[in-house]
């Protein structure tokens, strides 16, 4: 093996990676190597589990957004009601102080 070629394991997929520092190219040594030698069924089940988890996260975020929207609408209605209760005073503008 050349002096400027290094082999190491990928931290995310555990595949063997060959890095040539002279040319700056990297490649998988055995491209058919699978992550943890998992079967297609187990990968599919893991993907479905992750999909359900992300759906739950999205639904929770959507509900939180709707609650915040309702709270802000209620605050706006309350502020509008408070302005109707107070007498119609002339607005004070900084340039009108003369």
Contact map, one row per residue, 1 for C-alpha under 8 A:
11101000000000000000000000000000000000000000000000000000000000000000000000000000000000000000000000
11111000000000000000000000000000000000000000000000000000000000000000000000000000000000000000000000
11111100000000000000000000000000000000000000000000000000000000000000000000000000000000000000000000
01111100000000000001110000000000000000000000000000000000000000000000000000000000000000000000000000
11111110000000000111110000000000000000000000000000000000000000000000000000000000000000000000000000
00111111000000000111100000000000000000000000000000000000000000000000000000000000000000000000000000
00001111100000011110000000000000000000000000000000000000000000000000000000000000000000000000000000
00000111110000011100000000000000000000000000000000000000000000000000000000000000000000000000000000
00000011111001111000000000000000000000000000000000000000000000000000000000000000000000000000000000
00000001111111111000000000000000000000000000000000000000000000000000000000000000000000000000000000
00000000111111000000000000000000000000000000000000000000000000000000000000000000000000000000000000
00000000011111000000000000000000000000000000000000000000000000000000000000000000000000000000000000
00000000011111100000000000000000011000000000000000000000000000000000000000000000000000000000000000
00000000111111110000000000000000001100000000000000000000000000000000000000000000000000000000000000
00000000110011111000000000011110111000000000000000000000000000000000000000000000000000000000000000
00000011110001111100000000011100000000000000000000000000000000000000000000000000000000000000000000
00000011110000111110000001111000000000000000000000000000000000000000000000000000000000000000000000
00001111000000011111000001111000000000000000000000000000000000000000000000000000000000000000000000
00001110000000001111100111100000000000000000000000000000000000000000000000000000000000000000000000
00011100000000000111111111000000000000000000000000000000000000000000000000000000000000000000000000
00011100000000000011111110000000000000000000000000000000000000000000000000000000000000000000000000
00011000000000000001111100000000000000000000000000000000000000000000000000000000000000000000000000
00000000000000000001111110000000000000000000000000000000000000000000000000000000000000000000000000
00000000000000000011111111000000000000000000000000000000000000000000000000000000000000000000000000
00000000000000000011101111100000000000000000000000000000000000000000000000000000000000000000000000
00000000000000001111000111110000000000000000000000000000000000000000000000000000000000000000000000
00000000000000001110000011111000000000000000000000000000000000000000000000000000000000000000000000
00000000000000111100000001111110000000000000000000000000000000000000000000000000000000000000000000
00000000000000111100000000111110000000000000000000000000000000000000000000000000000000000000000000
00000000000000110000000000011111100000000000000000000000000000000000000000000000000000000000000000
00000000000000100000000000011111100000000000000000000000000000000000000000000000000000000000000000
00000000000000000000000000000111110000000000000000000000000000000000000000000000000000000000000000
00000000000000100000000000000111111010000000000000000000000000000000000000000000000000000000000000
00000000000010100000000000000001111111000000000000000000000000000000000000000000000000000000000000
00000000000011100000000000000000111111000000000000000000000000000000000000000000000000000000000000
00000000000001000000000000000000011111000000000000000000000000000000000000000000000000000000000000
00000000000000000000000000000000111111100000000000000000000000000000000000000000000000000000000000
00000000000000000000000000000000011111110110000000000000000000000000000000000000000000000000000000
00000000000000000000000000000000000011111110000000000000000000000000000000000000000000000000000000
00000000000000000000000000000000000001111111000000000000000000000000000000000000000000000000000000
00000000000000000000000000000000000000111111100000000000000000000000000000000000000000000000000000
00000000000000000000000000000000000001111111110000000000000000000000000000000000000000000000000000
00000000000000000000000000000000000001111111111000000000000000000000000000000000000000000000000000
00000000000000000000000000000000000000011111111100000000000000000000000000000000000000000000000000
00000000000000000000000000000000000000001111111110000000000000000000000000000000000000000000000000
00000000000000000000000000000000000000000111111111000000000000000000000000000000000000000000000000
00000000000000000000000000000000000000000011111111100000000000000000000000000000000000000000000000
00000000000000000000000000000000000000000001111111110000000000000000000000000000000000000000000000
00000000000000000000000000000000000000000000111111111000000000000000000000000000000000000000000000
00000000000000000000000000000000000000000000011111111100000000000000000000000000000000000000000000
00000000000000000000000000000000000000000000001111111110000000000000000000000000000000000000000000
00000000000000000000000000000000000000000000000111111111000000000000000000000000000000000000000000
00000000000000000000000000000000000000000000000011111111100000000000000000000000000000000000000000
00000000000000000000000000000000000000000000000001111111110000000000000000000000000000000000000000
00000000000000000000000000000000000000000000000000111111111000000000000000000000000000000000000000
00000000000000000000000000000000000000000000000000011111111100000000000000000000000000000000000000
00000000000000000000000000000000000000000000000000001111111110000000000000000000000000000000000000
00000000000000000000000000000000000000000000000000000111111111000000000000000000000000000000000000
00000000000000000000000000000000000000000000000000000011111111100000000000000000000000000000000000
00000000000000000000000000000000000000000000000000000001111111110000000000000000000000000000000000
00000000000000000000000000000000000000000000000000000000111111111000000000000000000000000000000000
00000000000000000000000000000000000000000000000000000000011111111100000000000000000000000000000000
00000000000000000000000000000000000000000000000000000000001111111110000000000000000000000000000000
00000000000000000000000000000000000000000000000000000000000111111111000000000000000000000000000000
00000000000000000000000000000000000000000000000000000000000011111111100000000000000000000000000000
00000000000000000000000000000000000000000000000000000000000001111111110000000000000000000000000000
00000000000000000000000000000000000000000000000000000000000000111111111000000000000000000000000000
00000000000000000000000000000000000000000000000000000000000000011111111100000000000000000000000000
00000000000000000000000000000000000000000000000000000000000000001111111110000000000000000000000000
00000000000000000000000000000000000000000000000000000000000000000111111111000000000000000000000000
00000000000000000000000000000000000000000000000000000000000000000011111111100000000000000000000000
00000000000000000000000000000000000000000000000000000000000000000001111111110000000000000000000000
00000000000000000000000000000000000000000000000000000000000000000000111111111000000000000000000000
00000000000000000000000000000000000000000000000000000000000000000000011111111100000000000000000000
00000000000000000000000000000000000000000000000000000000000000000000001111111110000000000000000000
00000000000000000000000000000000000000000000000000000000000000000000000111111111000000000000000000
00000000000000000000000000000000000000000000000000000000000000000000000011111111100000000000000000
00000000000000000000000000000000000000000000000000000000000000000000000001111111110000000000000000
00000000000000000000000000000000000000000000000000000000000000000000000000111111111000000000000000
00000000000000000000000000000000000000000000000000000000000000000000000000011111111100000000000000
00000000000000000000000000000000000000000000000000000000000000000000000000001111111110000000000000
00000000000000000000000000000000000000000000000000000000000000000000000000000111111111000000000000
00000000000000000000000000000000000000000000000000000000000000000000000000000011111111000000000000
00000000000000000000000000000000000000000000000000000000000000000000000000000001111111100000000000
00000000000000000000000000000000000000000000000000000000000000000000000000000000111111100000000000
00000000000000000000000000000000000000000000000000000000000000000000000000000000011111110000000000
00000000000000000000000000000000000000000000000000000000000000000000000000000000000111111000000000
00000000000000000000000000000000000000000000000000000000000000000000000000000000000001111100000000
00000000000000000000000000000000000000000000000000000000000000000000000000000000000000111110000000
00000000000000000000000000000000000000000000000000000000000000000000000000000000000000011111000000
00000000000000000000000000000000000000000000000000000000000000000000000000000000000000001111100000
00000000000000000000000000000000000000000000000000000000000000000000000000000000000000000111110100
00000000000000000000000000000000000000000000000000000000000000000000000000000000000000000011111110
00000000000000000000000000000000000000000000000000000000000000000000000000000000000000000001111110
00000000000000000000000000000000000000000000000000000000000000000000000000000000000000000000111111
00000000000000000000000000000000000000000000000000000000000000000000000000000000000000000001111111
00000000000000000000000000000000000000000000000000000000000000000000000000000000000000000000111111
00000000000000000000000000000000000000000000000000000000000000000000000000000000000000000000001111
